[in-house]
């Protein structure tokens, strides 16, 4: 019996030692907070102008990231480009003004074409509005065409 107990204990100890110890996080492991080594990426060019009324800037980095932007507080336009991890060049241009933010880029998803039934319904709605028929989606009773309410028999005179 003593032999089997000793074998069970040694088996448990060998199983425990087979699994790697969990790395402690937080204050108990100061190495957890050490910053990772990051290689320095050079800035190849940089141009910044700001006269208080309008601004513009442009830069390019050694890892093929480039951006340029100009704005005046009312309208901003710019573009940026980079090389994706799969090697594809991604570029985006944008305008932001009173009409909102309008990006354009070859990598952006494109909406599918409008189904024919929806296209016809939109055209019909536009034609109706041009003729003065407006459907705001709400139910409106026309009191001129409604029948007079009938009193229940017990209330009739």
Secondary structure, DSSP 8 states (H G I E B T S, - for coil): -HHHHHHHHHHHHHHHHHS------GGG-GGGGS--------EEEEEEEE-SS-EEEEEEETTS-EEEEEE-SS-EEEEEEEE-TTS-EEEEEEEEETTEEEEEETTS-------HHHHHHHHHHHHHHHTT----S-----TTTS------GGG--
